[in-house]
Amino acid sequence: MKRIRKNEVPKVVIILGERIKDVIDEKGLRQREVAYDAGMDVENLRKYMKGQQEMKISTIFRLAEALETTPSELLKGLETEKEG
C-alpha cells in the first residue's frame, strides 16, 4: 500500500531538489556516486531530487560537499512561502 502524505510538500523542497538535479547534470556526475559521497542511499537522493522528501540541514551540507559546492549556493534565492 502506498503511503499517503498528510501535508503537501513545500514548494522550496521541490525547487531545492530540482537545483540538486541540475548541479548533478551540469557537472556530469552520477547519482550513485553523489549519493555514496554524501553517505546516503541513491533512492533517498532520488526522493530529494524529486521533492518527495524533505532534508535535514546536515543532509544539505553533505550533499553540497559531494557536489563540490556550498550549502549557501544550493539554497541561494530560496524563500519560504509566507502565510496569511
Sequence and secondary structure as in RCSB ss.txt:
>XXXX:A:sequence
MKRIRKNEVPKVVIILGERIKDVIDEKGLRQREVAYDAGMDVENLRKYMKGQQEMKISTIFRLAEALETTPSELL
KGLETEKEG
>XXXX:A:secstr
     SS   HHHHHHHHHHHHHHHHTT  HHHHHHHHTS HHHHHHHHTT S   HHHHHHHHHHTTS HHHHH
TT       
